[in-house]
């Protein structure tokens, strides 16, 4: 499982004319499910999303996590993160989980995050989404479990 996380002051996802997910300060996580992403890997990613220290403490150091700040978490499925871009001029998606497995893995990640954190929003799996955000910093990290 891969997550590209961005510390944001706000982020939202729209599908057509409908806003399907919106947060204020917190993390936007673009998530790709890979073949073999089992329960332990998904649980580890949930733990990292909520516990990764990317928010400033009183001294301005990145020592606080989303769990510490109580900020929002916007989870957006993005299979293109798992693309193989090593050859040619067109990505290959053979390294991404099949859609059914990806949906199950993504839904499990959402459920685990919601069990542990009160402010979790999502995009819409499989839909054409428009993601808007204000990256705070900018701060962006790639996590893998």
Backbone as ProteinMPNN parsed JSONL, in Angstrom:
{"seq_chain_A": "XXXXXXXXXXXXXXXXXXXXXXXXXXXXXXXXXXXXXXXXXXXXXXXXXXXXXXXXXXXXXXXXXXXXXXXXXXXXXXXXXXXXXXXXXXXXXXXXXXXXXXXXXXXXXXXXXXXXXXXXXXXXXXXXXXXXXXXXXXXXXXXXX", "coords_chain_A": {"N_chain_A": [[0.856, -1.176, 0.0], [0.507, 2.171, -0.818], [0.824, 5.551, 0.147], [0.483, 8.91, -0.568], [0.995, 11.595, 1.258], [-0.183, 14.794, 2.213], [0.264, 17.688, 4.04], [-2.274, 19.851, 4.841], [-4.086, 22.991, 4.71], [-6.645, 23.037, 3.963], [-8.797, 20.835, 2.128], [-10.58, 19.29, -0.561], [-12.832, 17.057, -2.289], [-14.464, 16.689, -5.317], [-17.096, 15.268, -7.213], [-18.357, 15.455, -10.26], [-20.767, 17.871, -9.852], [-20.924, 17.632, -7.151], [-19.706, 17.945, -3.872], [-17.919, 15.56, -2.293], [-16.25, 15.001, -0.199], [-14.611, 16.781, 2.393], [-12.194, 18.633, 4.182], [-10.794, 20.649, 6.824], [-7.88, 21.964, 8.301], [-5.347, 19.462, 8.221], [-4.631, 16.204, 6.94], [-4.295, 15.242, 3.57], [-4.586, 12.261, 1.926], [-3.508, 10.441, -0.715], [-4.15, 7.326, -1.964], [-2.913, 4.146, -2.887], [-3.665, 0.82, -3.556], [-1.916, -2.19, -3.502], [-1.145, -5.392, -5.039], [-1.314, -8.082, -2.747], [-1.622, -6.577, -0.466], [-2.428, -7.053, 2.622], [-4.317, -7.57, 5.694], [-2.476, -6.907, 7.903], [-0.712, -5.071, 6.575], [-2.469, -3.079, 5.749], [-3.471, -2.227, 8.208], [-1.121, -1.249, 9.313], [-0.65, 0.918, 7.616], [-2.846, 2.553, 8.259], [-2.188, 3.127, 10.901], [0.178, 4.564, 10.495], [-0.75, 6.766, 8.984], [-2.299, 8.127, 10.867], [-0.479, 8.527, 12.897], [1.927, 9.606, 11.948], [4.378, 12.05, 12.265], [3.953, 15.152, 11.333], [3.149, 17.666, 11.894], [3.636, 20.859, 13.405], [5.179, 21.397, 16.587], [5.291, 23.315, 19.672], [7.779, 24.468, 19.383], [8.087, 24.633, 16.699], [8.918, 22.356, 15.399], [8.473, 19.321, 13.538], [6.716, 17.411, 15.263], [4.247, 16.525, 15.974], [1.352, 14.527, 15.467], [-1.436, 13.6, 13.325], [-3.305, 12.413, 14.979], [-2.61, 13.685, 17.357], [-3.235, 16.374, 16.825], [-5.884, 16.356, 16.066], [-6.856, 16.939, 13.602], [-8.378, 16.883, 10.261], [-8.761, 14.02, 8.079], [-8.473, 13.235, 4.805], [-9.136, 10.765, 2.658], [-8.249, 9.497, -0.439], [-8.689, 7.377, -3.074], [-6.21, 6.37, -5.333], [-5.1, 4.806, -7.85], [-3.042, 5.239, -9.655], [-0.707, 5.858, -8.327], [0.589, 3.494, -7.906], [1.708, 2.847, -10.288], [3.951, 1.475, -12.738], [6.587, 3.128, -13.896], [8.976, 2.835, -15.074], [9.834, 2.194, -17.665], [9.683, 3.157, -21.115], [7.174, 5.436, -22.47], [4.705, 5.392, -21.411], [2.677, 4.689, -18.637], [2.529, 1.593, -16.793], [0.069, -0.394, -15.278], [0.195, -2.781, -13.978], [1.234, -3.242, -11.525], [-0.549, -2.362, -9.686], [-3.307, -3.135, -7.518], [-6.033, -5.243, -8.557], [-9.242, -3.867, -9.493], [-11.451, -4.811, -7.784], [-10.129, -5.954, -5.536], [-8.685, -3.703, -4.79], [-10.727, -1.949, -4.046], [-11.759, -3.301, -1.788], [-9.475, -3.243, -0.099], [-9.085, -0.469, 0.178], [-11.521, 0.323, 1.365], [-11.278, -1.052, 3.777], [-9.089, 0.255, 4.91], [-10.215, 2.805, 5.253], [-12.216, 2.167, 7.14], [-10.663, 1.316, 9.356], [-9.269, 3.684, 9.94], [-11.424, 5.34, 10.595], [-12.336, 4.091, 12.895], [-10.403, 4.805, 14.708], [-10.11, 7.555, 14.585], [-11.837, 10.64, 14.695], [-12.444, 12.337, 12.505], [-12.736, 11.673, 9.467], [-12.804, 11.744, 6.032], [-13.748, 10.901, 2.641], [-12.973, 10.362, -0.86], [-14.645, 9.278, -3.835], [-14.566, 6.028, -4.672], [-13.286, 4.863, -7.722], [-14.507, 6.821, -9.248], [-14.373, 9.712, -11.448], [-12.597, 12.178, -10.074], [-12.197, 15.482, -8.777], [-9.674, 16.957, -7.107], [-9.037, 19.351, -4.735], [-6.768, 21.425, -3.027], [-4.96, 23.064, -0.39], [-1.781, 23.052, 0.11], [0.113, 22.881, 3.0], [2.967, 24.322, 3.798], [5.155, 23.857, 1.67], [4.32, 20.499, 2.599], [4.936, 17.236, 1.971], [4.821, 13.723, 1.872], [5.807, 10.4, 0.978], [4.454, 7.418, 1.837], [4.878, 3.952, 2.545], [3.66, 0.686, 3.019]], "CA_chain_A": [[0.0, 0.0, 0.0], [1.25, 3.43, -0.949], [0.052, 6.769, 0.413], [1.145, 10.196, -0.717], [0.286, 12.451, 2.207], [0.121, 16.215, 2.145], [-0.298, 18.498, 5.122], [-3.099, 20.862, 4.177], [-4.94, 23.877, 5.502], [-7.976, 22.595, 3.565], [-8.822, 20.005, 0.92], [-11.906, 18.762, -0.871], [-12.978, 16.221, -3.475], [-15.766, 16.796, -5.952], [-17.454, 14.366, -8.308], [-19.358, 16.267, -10.961], [-21.053, 19.098, -9.1], [-21.099, 17.285, -5.736], [-18.562, 17.816, -2.975], [-18.119, 14.278, -1.599], [-15.396, 14.975, 0.984], [-13.985, 18.09, 2.651], [-11.591, 18.807, 5.502], [-10.011, 21.84, 7.101], [-6.489, 21.576, 8.541], [-5.127, 18.035, 8.433], [-3.881, 15.486, 5.914], [-4.876, 14.637, 2.379], [-3.825, 11.05, 1.606], [-3.807, 9.746, -1.953], [-3.84, 5.955, -1.56], [-2.92, 3.082, -3.888], [-3.616, -0.541, -3.024], [-1.094, -3.055, -4.337], [-1.384, -6.82, -4.81], [-0.705, -8.574, -1.512], [-1.902, -5.722, 0.689], [-3.266, -7.817, 3.531], [-4.757, -6.859, 6.9], [-1.386, -6.244, 8.629], [-0.206, -3.917, 5.831], [-3.494, -2.029, 5.784], [-3.48, -1.712, 9.584], [0.101, -0.453, 9.489], [-0.834, 2.196, 6.928], [-3.76, 3.36, 9.087], [-1.398, 3.581, 12.046], [1.121, 5.587, 10.039], [-1.49, 7.973, 8.602], [-2.748, 8.834, 12.067], [0.614, 8.757, 13.831], [3.116, 10.203, 11.345], [4.54, 13.379, 12.866], [4.195, 16.16, 10.29], [2.613, 18.946, 12.356], [4.582, 21.56, 14.267], [4.974, 21.55, 18.021], [5.465, 24.699, 20.132], [9.071, 24.962, 18.911], [8.096, 24.649, 15.249], [9.431, 21.094, 14.865], [7.451, 18.345, 13.157], [6.65, 16.434, 16.352], [2.859, 16.206, 16.3], [0.663, 13.713, 14.469], [-2.852, 13.898, 13.112], [-3.984, 12.014, 16.219], [-2.33, 14.724, 18.356], [-3.863, 17.654, 16.481], [-7.323, 16.196, 15.856], [-7.2, 17.455, 12.278], [-9.127, 16.028, 9.358], [-8.067, 13.108, 7.178], [-9.209, 13.025, 3.561], [-8.573, 9.61, 1.961], [-8.657, 9.466, -1.837], [-8.106, 6.26, -3.793], [-5.518, 6.805, -6.544], [-4.334, 3.653, -8.302], [-1.897, 5.635, -10.472], [0.494, 5.883, -7.492], [1.24, 2.181, -7.989], [2.13, 2.624, -11.674], [5.336, 1.207, -13.098], [6.967, 4.163, -14.861], [10.393, 2.615, -15.336], [10.188, 2.016, -19.077], [8.811, 3.741, -22.118], [6.53, 6.731, -22.291], [3.338, 5.17, -20.95], [2.738, 3.902, -17.401], [1.887, 0.277, -16.712], [-0.631, -0.495, -13.996], [0.222, -4.172, -13.526], [1.677, -3.264, -10.134], [-1.678, -1.935, -8.85], [-4.276, -4.197, -7.258], [-7.225, -5.269, -9.398], [-10.25, -2.979, -8.911], [-12.212, -5.399, -6.672], [-9.233, -6.045, -4.386], [-8.362, -2.337, -4.382], [-11.889, -1.427, -3.324], [-11.791, -3.934, -0.459], [-8.371, -2.716, 0.7], [-9.334, 0.935, 0.478], [-12.621, 0.382, 2.34], [-10.766, -1.51, 5.074], [-8.284, 1.353, 5.431], [-11.151, 3.834, 5.715], [-12.859, 1.672, 8.366], [-9.685, 1.353, 10.451], [-9.022, 5.089, 10.288], [-12.618, 5.874, 11.265], [-12.404, 3.516, 14.247], [-9.41, 5.429, 15.572], [-10.041, 9.009, 14.428], [-13.215, 11.114, 14.495], [-12.669, 13.217, 11.348], [-12.232, 11.026, 8.259], [-13.63, 11.93, 4.834], [-13.198, 10.164, 1.498], [-13.443, 10.611, -2.211], [-15.542, 8.212, -4.289], [-13.749, 5.031, -5.358], [-13.583, 4.582, -9.12], [-15.102, 7.967, -9.942], [-13.491, 10.801, -11.864], [-12.661, 13.145, -8.977], [-11.372, 16.683, -8.802], [-9.149, 17.166, -5.759], [-8.527, 20.703, -4.515], [-6.102, 21.471, -1.731], [-3.971, 24.081, -0.082], [-0.69, 22.347, 0.782], [0.643, 23.71, 4.075], [4.408, 24.155, 3.959], [4.476, 22.59, 1.417], [4.792, 19.282, 3.259], [4.451, 16.062, 1.261], [5.611, 12.524, 2.103], [5.357, 9.135, 0.397], [4.518, 6.319, 2.81], [4.62, 2.636, 1.971], [3.618, -0.375, 4.027]], "C_chain_A": [[0.89, 1.224, 0.0], [0.309, 4.574, -0.592], [0.96, 7.972, 0.196], [0.36, 11.149, 0.171], [0.766, 13.884, 2.061], [-0.543, 16.902, 3.329], [-1.021, 19.655, 4.465], [-3.772, 21.787, 5.188], [-6.405, 23.598, 5.181], [-7.835, 21.738, 2.318], [-10.251, 19.533, 0.704], [-11.857, 17.949, -2.154], [-14.383, 16.428, -4.013], [-15.879, 15.748, -7.046], [-18.607, 15.045, -9.024], [-19.534, 17.569, -10.215], [-21.151, 18.876, -7.594], [-19.775, 17.231, -4.993], [-18.795, 16.549, -2.158], [-17.253, 14.151, -0.36], [-14.689, 16.297, 1.143], [-13.411, 18.09, 4.061], [-10.989, 20.202, 5.6], [-8.572, 21.398, 7.321], [-6.362, 20.078, 8.826], [-4.281, 17.444, 7.33], [-4.776, 15.044, 4.774], [-3.991, 13.44, 2.067], [-4.356, 10.449, 0.312], [-3.29, 8.324, -1.762], [-3.939, 4.99, -2.73], [-2.796, 1.742, -3.184], [-2.842, -1.387, -4.031], [-1.451, -4.517, -4.088], [-0.658, -7.27, -3.532], [-0.919, -7.683, -0.308], [-2.928, -6.424, 1.573], [-3.604, -6.974, 4.763], [-3.597, -6.208, 7.663], [-0.828, -5.012, 7.898], [-1.191, -2.757, 5.871], [-3.544, -1.394, 7.168], [-2.257, -0.838, 9.848], [-0.036, 0.901, 8.802], [-1.772, 3.099, 7.73], [-3.009, 3.948, 10.276], [-0.451, 4.711, 11.638], [0.399, 6.88, 9.657], [-1.873, 8.79, 9.827], [-1.605, 9.228, 12.997], [1.844, 9.431, 13.275], [3.213, 11.669, 11.772], [4.943, 14.407, 11.815], [3.679, 17.547, 10.691], [3.543, 19.545, 13.406], [4.165, 21.533, 15.731], [5.214, 23.013, 18.389], [6.782, 25.312, 19.653], [9.168, 24.985, 17.384], [8.646, 23.387, 14.604], [8.279, 20.154, 14.538], [7.443, 17.206, 14.18], [5.23, 16.011, 16.695], [2.209, 15.474, 15.128], [-0.774, 14.2, 14.28], [-3.656, 13.529, 14.36], [-3.787, 13.063, 17.31], [-3.112, 15.999, 18.09], [-5.373, 17.561, 16.35], [-7.788, 16.727, 14.513], [-7.963, 16.449, 11.442], [-8.212, 15.141, 8.532], [-8.968, 12.877, 5.977], [-8.494, 11.933, 2.783], [-9.14, 9.547, 0.55], [-7.933, 8.306, -2.521], [-7.475, 6.767, -5.088], [-4.581, 5.697, -7.01], [-3.091, 4.041, -9.092], [-0.611, 5.748, -9.653], [1.272, 4.576, -7.587], [1.759, 1.887, -9.389], [3.613, 2.303, -11.773], [5.694, 2.198, -14.206], [8.417, 4.01, -15.307], [10.786, 2.512, -16.794], [9.205, 2.77, -19.961], [8.217, 5.075, -21.731], [5.07, 6.601, -21.852], [3.399, 4.309, -19.696], [2.049, 2.549, -17.562], [1.255, 0.162, -15.331], [-0.691, -1.93, -13.487], [0.648, -4.292, -12.067], [0.598, -2.745, -9.176], [-2.619, -3.128, -8.647], [-5.436, -4.098, -8.249], [-8.329, -4.456, -8.72], [-11.023, -3.569, -7.722], [-11.369, -5.492, -5.401], [-8.872, -4.655, -3.869], [-9.505, -1.715, -3.594], [-11.952, -2.007, -1.92], [-10.698, -3.38, 0.445], [-8.595, -1.275, 1.111], [-10.443, 1.069, 1.527], [-12.167, -0.072, 3.723], [-9.908, -0.418, 5.71], [-9.175, 2.455, 5.987], [-11.779, 3.414, 7.045], [-11.899, 1.742, 9.55], [-9.399, 2.785, 10.889], [-10.211, 5.675, 11.032], [-12.794, 5.308, 12.665], [-11.508, 4.279, 15.22], [-9.413, 6.951, 15.553], [-11.423, 9.558, 14.071], [-13.474, 11.865, 13.191], [-12.032, 12.64, 10.089], [-13.26, 11.204, 7.147], [-12.987, 11.135, 3.7], [-13.669, 10.778, 0.185], [-14.427, 9.5, -2.557], [-14.734, 7.253, -5.154], [-14.23, 4.832, -6.795], [-14.169, 5.73, -9.914], [-14.006, 8.9, -10.459], [-13.661, 11.908, -10.827], [-11.788, 14.346, -9.286], [-10.982, 16.959, -7.358], [-8.561, 18.563, -5.688], [-7.904, 20.745, -3.135], [-5.236, 22.706, -1.615], [-2.908, 23.389, 0.754], [-0.039, 23.311, 1.759], [2.128, 23.419, 4.242], [5.203, 24.565, 2.736], [5.156, 21.423, 2.149], [4.128, 18.1, 2.577], [5.394, 14.899, 1.53], [4.973, 11.345, 1.397], [5.548, 8.065, 1.449], [4.231, 5.014, 2.09], [4.601, 1.62, 3.103], [3.671, -1.707, 3.343]], "O_chain_A": [[1.887, 1.298, 0.719], [-0.86, 4.57, -0.979], [2.071, 8.029, 0.723], [-0.792, 11.474, -0.116], [1.944, 14.151, 1.821], [-1.734, 16.729, 3.59], [-0.453, 20.359, 3.631], [-3.994, 21.428, 6.344], [-7.295, 23.871, 5.986], [-6.885, 21.887, 1.549], [-11.028, 19.394, 1.649], [-10.971, 18.124, -2.99], [-15.365, 16.353, -3.274], [-14.902, 15.393, -7.707], [-19.697, 15.193, -8.471], [-18.566, 18.29, -9.971], [-21.426, 19.812, -6.843], [-18.836, 16.56, -5.422], [-19.768, 16.47, -1.407], [-17.497, 13.269, 0.463], [-14.217, 16.88, 0.167], [-14.042, 17.618, 5.007], [-10.711, 20.848, 4.59], [-8.084, 20.533, 6.594], [-7.157, 19.502, 9.569], [-3.344, 18.072, 6.838], [-5.876, 14.536, 4.989], [-2.773, 13.584, 1.953], [-5.502, 10.005, 0.245], [-2.119, 8.131, -1.435], [-4.917, 5.005, -3.477], [-1.933, 1.553, -2.327], [-3.072, -1.315, -5.238], [-2.002, -4.848, -3.039], [0.481, -6.874, -3.285], [-0.44, -8.004, 0.779], [-4.13, -6.391, 1.307], [-3.219, -5.809, 4.853], [-3.718, -5.044, 8.044], [-0.506, -4.013, 8.541], [-0.798, -1.599, 6.01], [-3.646, -0.174, 7.294], [-2.349, 0.186, 10.525], [0.409, 1.917, 9.335], [-1.509, 4.295, 7.861], [-3.175, 5.121, 10.612], [-0.304, 5.696, 12.361], [0.878, 7.97, 9.969], [-1.776, 10.017, 9.814], [-1.743, 10.156, 13.794], [2.734, 9.801, 14.04], [2.251, 12.427, 11.653], [6.114, 14.52, 11.453], [3.766, 18.492, 9.907], [4.157, 18.825, 14.194], [2.986, 21.631, 16.07], [5.328, 23.861, 17.503], [6.893, 26.532, 19.531], [10.219, 25.319, 16.837], [8.824, 23.345, 13.387], [7.234, 20.191, 15.188], [8.083, 16.173, 13.983], [5.029, 15.218, 17.615], [2.48, 15.763, 13.962], [-1.249, 15.09, 14.985], [-4.577, 14.249, 14.747], [-4.696, 13.306, 18.104], [-3.598, 16.637, 19.024], [-6.074, 18.562, 16.503], [-8.982, 16.942, 14.308], [-8.172, 15.308, 11.856], [-7.044, 15.461, 8.311], [-10.088, 12.384, 6.114], [-7.381, 12.138, 2.3], [-10.357, 9.543, 0.359], [-6.703, 8.263, -2.541], [-8.107, 7.497, -5.851], [-3.415, 5.651, -6.617], [-2.164, 3.238, -9.192], [0.477, 5.735, -10.229], [2.483, 4.557, -7.372], [2.209, 0.771, -9.649], [4.425, 2.798, -10.991], [5.169, 2.116, -15.317], [9.01, 4.941, -15.851], [11.951, 2.719, -17.135], [8.05, 2.987, -19.595], [8.676, 5.748, -20.808], [4.301, 7.561, -21.91], [4.101, 3.297, -19.683], [1.121, 2.389, -18.354], [1.847, 0.575, -14.333], [-1.536, -2.258, -12.655], [0.442, -5.334, -11.444], [0.826, -2.7, -7.967], [-2.711, -4.012, -9.498], [-5.776, -3.012, -8.718], [-8.353, -4.363, -7.493], [-11.226, -2.866, -6.732], [-11.838, -5.149, -4.316], [-8.766, -4.446, -2.661], [-9.279, -1.035, -2.592], [-12.178, -1.272, -0.959], [-10.947, -3.081, 1.613], [-8.33, -0.898, 2.252], [-10.311, 1.848, 2.471], [-12.623, 0.465, 4.732], [-9.991, -0.189, 6.916], [-8.918, 2.978, 7.072], [-11.864, 4.22, 7.972], [-12.284, 2.181, 10.633], [-9.299, 3.061, 12.084], [-10.034, 6.424, 11.992], [-13.346, 5.98, 13.536], [-11.815, 4.385, 16.407], [-8.789, 7.579, 16.407], [-12.108, 8.987, 13.222], [-14.633, 12.017, 12.804], [-10.944, 13.048, 9.685], [-14.431, 10.86, 7.303], [-11.823, 10.744, 3.789], [-14.603, 11.577, 0.129], [-14.978, 8.855, -1.664], [-14.274, 7.618, -6.236], [-15.422, 4.657, -7.048], [-14.316, 5.627, -11.132], [-12.873, 8.882, -9.979], [-14.732, 12.503, -10.713], [-10.77, 14.235, -9.97], [-11.837, 17.167, -6.497], [-7.692, 18.92, -6.483], [-8.439, 20.173, -2.185], [-4.837, 23.309, -2.612], [-3.093, 23.163, 1.95], [0.319, 24.43, 1.39], [2.499, 22.373, 4.775], [5.889, 25.586, 2.793], [6.378, 21.374, 2.293], [2.904, 17.971, 2.599], [6.613, 15.047, 1.436], [3.754, 11.289, 1.233], [6.666, 7.825, 1.905], [3.443, 4.972, 1.146], [5.415, 1.68, 4.025], [3.647, -2.743, 4.007]]}, "name": "protein", "num_of_chains": 1, "seq": "XXXXXXXXXXXXXXXXXXXXXXXXXXXXXXXXXXXXXXXXXXXXXXXXXXXXXXXXXXXXXXXXXXXXXXXXXXXXXXXXXXXXXXXXXXXXXXXXXXXXXXXXXXXXXXXXXXXXXXXXXXXXXXXXXXXXXXXXXXXXXXXXX"}
